[in-house]
Amino acid sequence: SEAATGKEMARFWVHNGFVQINSEKMSKSLGNFFTIRDILDKFMPETLRYFLLTMHYRSPLDFSFEALEEAEKAALPEEVLAEIEDAEKGWAEAMEDDMNTAGAMGHMFTLIRLAGRIGEEKSWRKSEGGRDAWLRILEDMK
């Protein structure tokens, strides 16, 4: 690669610990073997990368689809969810304050901006958490 491009391929090269399935060694003979292609048929590449980065590279990696599902949900930061909740609460409070529609509209625009931020960030928009947040904002707009 370096000879072909003239550019450094990597500054660091590491191998992760053994991959385990439910604390057992992954192997074809045990029938608990998955390829990257199998995993990417069900999950976005960003989710797999996030999952792998949450483990120390020398530690055994205990793989499960449940753990990947948790990683997928974690792809949307809690701060974004908190901003959505704050905007929803602000909208409700404004409407309860003598139908303060001008104040309520400000909170609606906050939700629209948050939906835009989720759409711009590839790992967020492709995560389950991002899709759920979009659907939640869409429901708020009804």
PyMOL commands that place a pseudoatom at each C-alpha (Angstrom):
pseudoatom trace, name=CA, resn=SER, resi=1, chain=A, elem=C, hetatm=0, pos=[0.000, 0.000, 0.000]
pseudoatom trace, name=CA, resn=GLU, resi=2, chain=A, elem=C, hetatm=0, pos=[2.747, 2.439, 0.945]
pseudoatom trace, name=CA, resn=ALA, resi=3, chain=A, elem=C, hetatm=0, pos=[4.777, 1.497, -2.135]
pseudoatom trace, name=CA, resn=ALA, resi=4, chain=A, elem=C, hetatm=0, pos=[1.761, 2.077, -4.381]
pseudoatom trace, name=CA, resn=THR, resi=5, chain=A, elem=C, hetatm=0, pos=[0.637, 5.379, -2.849]
pseudoatom trace, name=CA, resn=GLY, resi=6, chain=A, elem=C, hetatm=0, pos=[3.827, 6.811, -1.385]
pseudoatom trace, name=CA, resn=LYS, resi=7, chain=A, elem=C, hetatm=0, pos=[1.841, 7.571, 1.781]
pseudoatom trace, name=CA, resn=GLU, resi=8, chain=A, elem=C, hetatm=0, pos=[2.092, 6.076, 5.238]
pseudoatom trace, name=CA, resn=MET, resi=9, chain=A, elem=C, hetatm=0, pos=[-0.665, 3.468, 5.685]
pseudoatom trace, name=CA, resn=ALA, resi=10, chain=A, elem=C, hetatm=0, pos=[-0.869, 3.510, 9.459]
pseudoatom trace, name=CA, resn=ARG, resi=11, chain=A, elem=C, hetatm=0, pos=[1.064, 4.910, 12.374]
pseudoatom trace, name=CA, resn=PHE, resi=12, chain=A, elem=C, hetatm=0, pos=[-0.174, 2.170, 14.708]
pseudoatom trace, name=CA, resn=TRP, resi=13, chain=A, elem=C, hetatm=0, pos=[-1.071, -1.434, 14.001]
pseudoatom trace, name=CA, resn=VAL, resi=14, chain=A, elem=C, hetatm=0, pos=[-2.828, -3.486, 16.666]
pseudoatom trace, name=CA, resn=HIS, resi=15, chain=A, elem=C, hetatm=0, pos=[-4.776, -6.714, 16.871]
pseudoatom trace, name=CA, resn=ASN, resi=16, chain=A, elem=C, hetatm=0, pos=[-7.685, -7.111, 19.230]
pseudoatom trace, name=CA, resn=GLY, resi=17, chain=A, elem=C, hetatm=0, pos=[-8.001, -9.888, 21.800]
pseudoatom trace, name=CA, resn=PHE, resi=18, chain=A, elem=C, hetatm=0, pos=[-9.802, -13.116, 20.970]
pseudoatom trace, name=CA, resn=VAL, resi=19, chain=A, elem=C, hetatm=0, pos=[-13.401, -12.761, 19.873]
pseudoatom trace, name=CA, resn=GLN, resi=20, chain=A, elem=C, hetatm=0, pos=[-15.753, -14.725, 22.088]
pseudoatom trace, name=CA, resn=ILE, resi=21, chain=A, elem=C, hetatm=0, pos=[-19.450, -15.484, 21.853]
pseudoatom trace, name=CA, resn=ASN, resi=22, chain=A, elem=C, hetatm=0, pos=[-21.114, -15.595, 25.269]
pseudoatom trace, name=CA, resn=SER, resi=23, chain=A, elem=C, hetatm=0, pos=[-17.669, -16.059, 26.869]
pseudoatom trace, name=CA, resn=GLU, resi=24, chain=A, elem=C, hetatm=0, pos=[-16.814, -19.008, 24.563]
pseudoatom trace, name=CA, resn=LYS, resi=25, chain=A, elem=C, hetatm=0, pos=[-14.199, -18.944, 21.828]
pseudoatom trace, name=CA, resn=MET, resi=26, chain=A, elem=C, hetatm=0, pos=[-15.738, -18.165, 18.440]
pseudoatom trace, name=CA, resn=SER, resi=27, chain=A, elem=C, hetatm=0, pos=[-15.317, -21.123, 16.110]
pseudoatom trace, name=CA, resn=LYS, resi=28, chain=A, elem=C, hetatm=0, pos=[-17.025, -22.791, 13.192]
pseudoatom trace, name=CA, resn=SER, resi=29, chain=A, elem=C, hetatm=0, pos=[-16.978, -26.153, 14.970]
pseudoatom trace, name=CA, resn=LEU, resi=30, chain=A, elem=C, hetatm=0, pos=[-19.041, -24.722, 17.856]
pseudoatom trace, name=CA, resn=GLY, resi=31, chain=A, elem=C, hetatm=0, pos=[-21.474, -23.156, 15.392]
pseudoatom trace, name=CA, resn=ASN, resi=32, chain=A, elem=C, hetatm=0, pos=[-21.032, -19.677, 16.849]
pseudoatom trace, name=CA, resn=PHE, resi=33, chain=A, elem=C, hetatm=0, pos=[-19.134, -18.142, 13.945]
pseudoatom trace, name=CA, resn=PHE, resi=34, chain=A, elem=C, hetatm=0, pos=[-20.085, -14.866, 12.213]
pseudoatom trace, name=CA, resn=THR, resi=35, chain=A, elem=C, hetatm=0, pos=[-18.351, -13.042, 9.400]
pseudoatom trace, name=CA, resn=ILE, resi=36, chain=A, elem=C, hetatm=0, pos=[-18.098, -9.284, 9.137]
pseudoatom trace, name=CA, resn=ARG, resi=37, chain=A, elem=C, hetatm=0, pos=[-20.452, -9.556, 6.173]
pseudoatom trace, name=CA, resn=ASP, resi=38, chain=A, elem=C, hetatm=0, pos=[-23.053, -11.305, 8.402]
pseudoatom trace, name=CA, resn=ILE, resi=39, chain=A, elem=C, hetatm=0, pos=[-22.788, -8.498, 10.940]
pseudoatom trace, name=CA, resn=LEU, resi=40, chain=A, elem=C, hetatm=0, pos=[-22.953, -5.715, 8.343]
pseudoatom trace, name=CA, resn=ASP, resi=41, chain=A, elem=C, hetatm=0, pos=[-26.131, -7.245, 6.919]
pseudoatom trace, name=CA, resn=LYS, resi=42, chain=A, elem=C, hetatm=0, pos=[-27.800, -6.297, 10.225]
pseudoatom trace, name=CA, resn=PHE, resi=43, chain=A, elem=C, hetatm=0, pos=[-25.844, -3.263, 11.461]
pseudoatom trace, name=CA, resn=MET, resi=44, chain=A, elem=C, hetatm=0, pos=[-24.248, -0.134, 10.071]
pseudoatom trace, name=CA, resn=PRO, resi=45, chain=A, elem=C, hetatm=0, pos=[-20.423, -0.132, 9.870]
pseudoatom trace, name=CA, resn=GLU, resi=46, chain=A, elem=C, hetatm=0, pos=[-20.320, 2.831, 12.292]
pseudoatom trace, name=CA, resn=THR, resi=47, chain=A, elem=C, hetatm=0, pos=[-22.128, 0.761, 14.912]
pseudoatom trace, name=CA, resn=LEU, resi=48, chain=A, elem=C, hetatm=0, pos=[-19.589, -2.053, 14.628]
pseudoatom trace, name=CA, resn=ARG, resi=49, chain=A, elem=C, hetatm=0, pos=[-16.701, 0.443, 14.841]
pseudoatom trace, name=CA, resn=TYR, resi=50, chain=A, elem=C, hetatm=0, pos=[-18.225, 2.071, 17.913]
pseudoatom trace, name=CA, resn=PHE, resi=51, chain=A, elem=C, hetatm=0, pos=[-18.699, -1.338, 19.544]
pseudoatom trace, name=CA, resn=LEU, resi=52, chain=A, elem=C, hetatm=0, pos=[-15.081, -2.332, 18.861]
pseudoatom trace, name=CA, resn=LEU, resi=53, chain=A, elem=C, hetatm=0, pos=[-13.752, 0.972, 20.199]
pseudoatom trace, name=CA, resn=THR, resi=54, chain=A, elem=C, hetatm=0, pos=[-15.572, 0.522, 23.510]
pseudoatom trace, name=CA, resn=MET, resi=55, chain=A, elem=C, hetatm=0, pos=[-13.300, -2.434, 24.328]
pseudoatom trace, name=CA, resn=HIS, resi=56, chain=A, elem=C, hetatm=0, pos=[-9.592, -2.310, 25.138]
pseudoatom trace, name=CA, resn=TYR, resi=57, chain=A, elem=C, hetatm=0, pos=[-7.771, -3.759, 22.156]
pseudoatom trace, name=CA, resn=ARG, resi=58, chain=A, elem=C, hetatm=0, pos=[-5.872, -6.397, 24.188]
pseudoatom trace, name=CA, resn=SER, resi=59, chain=A, elem=C, hetatm=0, pos=[-8.935, -7.629, 26.068]
pseudoatom trace, name=CA, resn=PRO, resi=60, chain=A, elem=C, hetatm=0, pos=[-11.058, -10.518, 24.830]
pseudoatom trace, name=CA, resn=LEU, resi=61, chain=A, elem=C, hetatm=0, pos=[-14.032, -9.246, 22.889]
pseudoatom trace, name=CA, resn=ASP, resi=62, chain=A, elem=C, hetatm=0, pos=[-17.299, -10.830, 24.028]
pseudoatom trace, name=CA, resn=PHE, resi=63, chain=A, elem=C, hetatm=0, pos=[-19.460, -10.418, 20.936]
pseudoatom trace, name=CA, resn=SER, resi=64, chain=A, elem=C, hetatm=0, pos=[-23.232, -10.599, 20.912]
pseudoatom trace, name=CA, resn=PHE, resi=65, chain=A, elem=C, hetatm=0, pos=[-25.917, -9.086, 18.731]
pseudoatom trace, name=CA, resn=GLU, resi=66, chain=A, elem=C, hetatm=0, pos=[-27.467, -7.676, 21.923]
pseudoatom trace, name=CA, resn=ALA, resi=67, chain=A, elem=C, hetatm=0, pos=[-24.229, -5.792, 22.651]
pseudoatom trace, name=CA, resn=LEU, resi=68, chain=A, elem=C, hetatm=0, pos=[-24.267, -4.412, 19.095]
pseudoatom trace, name=CA, resn=GLU, resi=69, chain=A, elem=C, hetatm=0, pos=[-27.875, -3.306, 19.566]
pseudoatom trace, name=CA, resn=GLU, resi=70, chain=A, elem=C, hetatm=0, pos=[-26.801, -1.425, 22.705]
pseudoatom trace, name=CA, resn=ALA, resi=71, chain=A, elem=C, hetatm=0, pos=[-23.927, 0.158, 20.764]
pseudoatom trace, name=CA, resn=GLU, resi=72, chain=A, elem=C, hetatm=0, pos=[-26.387, 1.179, 18.056]
pseudoatom trace, name=CA, resn=LYS, resi=73, chain=A, elem=C, hetatm=0, pos=[-28.621, 2.897, 20.604]
pseudoatom trace, name=CA, resn=ALA, resi=74, chain=A, elem=C, hetatm=0, pos=[-25.633, 4.622, 22.135]
pseudoatom trace, name=CA, resn=ALA, resi=75, chain=A, elem=C, hetatm=0, pos=[-24.725, 6.209, 18.829]
pseudoatom trace, name=CA, resn=LEU, resi=76, chain=A, elem=C, hetatm=0, pos=[-27.023, 9.156, 19.643]
pseudoatom trace, name=CA, resn=PRO, resi=77, chain=A, elem=C, hetatm=0, pos=[-25.560, 11.159, 22.534]
pseudoatom trace, name=CA, resn=GLU, resi=78, chain=A, elem=C, hetatm=0, pos=[-27.660, 11.612, 25.663]
pseudoatom trace, name=CA, resn=GLU, resi=79, chain=A, elem=C, hetatm=0, pos=[-27.179, 15.386, 25.362]
pseudoatom trace, name=CA, resn=VAL, resi=80, chain=A, elem=C, hetatm=0, pos=[-29.183, 15.398, 22.124]
pseudoatom trace, name=CA, resn=LEU, resi=81, chain=A, elem=C, hetatm=0, pos=[-31.995, 13.439, 23.756]
pseudoatom trace, name=CA, resn=ALA, resi=82, chain=A, elem=C, hetatm=0, pos=[-31.921, 15.867, 26.682]
pseudoatom trace, name=CA, resn=GLU, resi=83, chain=A, elem=C, hetatm=0, pos=[-32.204, 18.812, 24.258]
pseudoatom trace, name=CA, resn=ILE, resi=84, chain=A, elem=C, hetatm=0, pos=[-35.236, 17.182, 22.645]
pseudoatom trace, name=CA, resn=GLU, resi=85, chain=A, elem=C, hetatm=0, pos=[-36.845, 16.673, 26.051]
pseudoatom trace, name=CA, resn=ASP, resi=86, chain=A, elem=C, hetatm=0, pos=[-36.101, 20.289, 27.050]
pseudoatom trace, name=CA, resn=ALA, resi=87, chain=A, elem=C, hetatm=0, pos=[-37.670, 21.607, 23.842]
pseudoatom trace, name=CA, resn=GLU, resi=88, chain=A, elem=C, hetatm=0, pos=[-40.755, 19.420, 24.301]
pseudoatom trace, name=CA, resn=LYS, resi=89, chain=A, elem=C, hetatm=0, pos=[-41.111, 20.561, 27.899]
pseudoatom trace, name=CA, resn=GLY, resi=90, chain=A, elem=C, hetatm=0, pos=[-40.571, 24.198, 26.906]
pseudoatom trace, name=CA, resn=TRP, resi=91, chain=A, elem=C, hetatm=0, pos=[-43.265, 23.921, 24.235]
pseudoatom trace, name=CA, resn=ALA, resi=92, chain=A, elem=C, hetatm=0, pos=[-45.760, 22.465, 26.710]
pseudoatom trace, name=CA, resn=GLU, resi=93, chain=A, elem=C, hetatm=0, pos=[-44.965, 25.118, 29.314]
pseudoatom trace, name=CA, resn=ALA, resi=94, chain=A, elem=C, hetatm=0, pos=[-45.350, 27.919, 26.769]
pseudoatom trace, name=CA, resn=MET, resi=95, chain=A, elem=C, hetatm=0, pos=[-48.728, 26.597, 25.627]
pseudoatom trace, name=CA, resn=GLU, resi=96, chain=A, elem=C, hetatm=0, pos=[-49.875, 26.252, 29.234]
pseudoatom trace, name=CA, resn=ASP, resi=97, chain=A, elem=C, hetatm=0, pos=[-48.797, 29.864, 29.832]
pseudoatom trace, name=CA, resn=ASP, resi=98, chain=A, elem=C, hetatm=0, pos=[-51.921, 31.476, 28.384]
pseudoatom trace, name=CA, resn=MET, resi=99, chain=A, elem=C, hetatm=0, pos=[-51.312, 29.890, 24.943]
pseudoatom trace, name=CA, resn=ASN, resi=100, chain=A, elem=C, hetatm=0, pos=[-47.949, 31.619, 24.435]
pseudoatom trace, name=CA, resn=THR, resi=101, chain=A, elem=C, hetatm=0, pos=[-47.699, 30.522, 20.807]
pseudoatom trace, name=CA, resn=ALA, resi=102, chain=A, elem=C, hetatm=0, pos=[-44.711, 32.772, 20.076]
pseudoatom trace, name=CA, resn=GLY, resi=103, chain=A, elem=C, hetatm=0, pos=[-42.727, 31.059, 22.846]
pseudoatom trace, name=CA, resn=ALA, resi=104, chain=A, elem=C, hetatm=0, pos=[-43.952, 27.638, 21.777]
pseudoatom trace, name=CA, resn=MET, resi=105, chain=A, elem=C, hetatm=0, pos=[-42.815, 28.264, 18.179]
pseudoatom trace, name=CA, resn=GLY, resi=106, chain=A, elem=C, hetatm=0, pos=[-39.282, 28.944, 19.428]
pseudoatom trace, name=CA, resn=HIS, resi=107, chain=A, elem=C, hetatm=0, pos=[-39.225, 25.464, 20.946]
pseudoatom trace, name=CA, resn=MET, resi=108, chain=A, elem=C, hetatm=0, pos=[-40.607, 23.956, 17.731]
pseudoatom trace, name=CA, resn=PHE, resi=109, chain=A, elem=C, hetatm=0, pos=[-37.754, 25.567, 15.768]
pseudoatom trace, name=CA, resn=THR, resi=110, chain=A, elem=C, hetatm=0, pos=[-35.306, 24.098, 18.287]
pseudoatom trace, name=CA, resn=LEU, resi=111, chain=A, elem=C, hetatm=0, pos=[-36.723, 20.652, 17.507]
pseudoatom trace, name=CA, resn=ILE, resi=112, chain=A, elem=C, hetatm=0, pos=[-36.381, 21.312, 13.771]
pseudoatom trace, name=CA, resn=ARG, resi=113, chain=A, elem=C, hetatm=0, pos=[-32.728, 22.359, 14.244]
pseudoatom trace, name=CA, resn=LEU, resi=114, chain=A, elem=C, hetatm=0, pos=[-32.099, 19.194, 16.279]
pseudoatom trace, name=CA, resn=ALA, resi=115, chain=A, elem=C, hetatm=0, pos=[-33.620, 17.065, 13.511]
pseudoatom trace, name=CA, resn=GLY, resi=116, chain=A, elem=C, hetatm=0, pos=[-31.244, 18.791, 11.089]
pseudoatom trace, name=CA, resn=ARG, resi=117, chain=A, elem=C, hetatm=0, pos=[-28.237, 18.060, 13.320]
pseudoatom trace, name=CA, resn=ILE, resi=118, chain=A, elem=C, hetatm=0, pos=[-29.212, 14.398, 13.496]
pseudoatom trace, name=CA, resn=GLY, resi=119, chain=A, elem=C, hetatm=0, pos=[-29.541, 14.302, 9.707]
pseudoatom trace, name=CA, resn=GLU, resi=120, chain=A, elem=C, hetatm=0, pos=[-26.135, 15.886, 9.161]
pseudoatom trace, name=CA, resn=GLU, resi=121, chain=A, elem=C, hetatm=0, pos=[-24.255, 13.462, 11.421]
pseudoatom trace, name=CA, resn=LYS, resi=122, chain=A, elem=C, hetatm=0, pos=[-24.029, 10.167, 9.478]
pseudoatom trace, name=CA, resn=SER, resi=123, chain=A, elem=C, hetatm=0, pos=[-23.558, 7.914, 12.504]
pseudoatom trace, name=CA, resn=TRP, resi=124, chain=A, elem=C, hetatm=0, pos=[-26.552, 9.531, 14.238]
pseudoatom trace, name=CA, resn=ARG, resi=125, chain=A, elem=C, hetatm=0, pos=[-28.961, 9.376, 11.309]
pseudoatom trace, name=CA, resn=LYS, resi=126, chain=A, elem=C, hetatm=0, pos=[-28.170, 5.718, 10.660]
pseudoatom trace, name=CA, resn=SER, resi=127, chain=A, elem=C, hetatm=0, pos=[-28.453, 4.676, 14.285]
pseudoatom trace, name=CA, resn=GLU, resi=128, chain=A, elem=C, hetatm=0, pos=[-31.601, 3.331, 15.870]
pseudoatom trace, name=CA, resn=GLY, resi=129, chain=A, elem=C, hetatm=0, pos=[-31.411, 6.181, 18.370]
pseudoatom trace, name=CA, resn=GLY, resi=130, chain=A, elem=C, hetatm=0, pos=[-31.273, 8.730, 15.559]
pseudoatom trace, name=CA, resn=ARG, resi=131, chain=A, elem=C, hetatm=0, pos=[-34.249, 7.196, 13.776]
pseudoatom trace, name=CA, resn=ASP, resi=132, chain=A, elem=C, hetatm=0, pos=[-36.203, 7.105, 17.046]
pseudoatom trace, name=CA, resn=ALA, resi=133, chain=A, elem=C, hetatm=0, pos=[-35.354, 10.759, 17.703]
pseudoatom trace, name=CA, resn=TRP, resi=134, chain=A, elem=C, hetatm=0, pos=[-36.493, 11.754, 14.197]
pseudoatom trace, name=CA, resn=LEU, resi=135, chain=A, elem=C, hetatm=0, pos=[-39.769, 9.882, 14.640]
pseudoatom trace, name=CA, resn=ARG, resi=136, chain=A, elem=C, hetatm=0, pos=[-40.228, 11.507, 18.042]
pseudoatom trace, name=CA, resn=ILE, resi=137, chain=A, elem=C, hetatm=0, pos=[-39.673, 14.988, 16.574]
pseudoatom trace, name=CA, resn=LEU, resi=138, chain=A, elem=C, hetatm=0, pos=[-42.025, 14.183, 13.695]
pseudoatom trace, name=CA, resn=GLU, resi=139, chain=A, elem=C, hetatm=0, pos=[-44.671, 13.123, 16.216]
pseudoatom trace, name=CA, resn=ASP, resi=140, chain=A, elem=C, hetatm=0, pos=[-44.091, 16.393, 18.134]
pseudoatom trace, name=CA, resn=MET, resi=141, chain=A, elem=C, hetatm=0, pos=[-44.829, 18.334, 14.949]
pseudoatom trace, name=CA, resn=LYS, resi=142, chain=A, elem=C, hetatm=0, pos=[-48.291, 16.775, 14.533]
for i in range(1, 142): cmd.bond("trace and resi %d" % i, "trace and resi %d" % (i + 1))
show_as sticks, trace
zoom trace
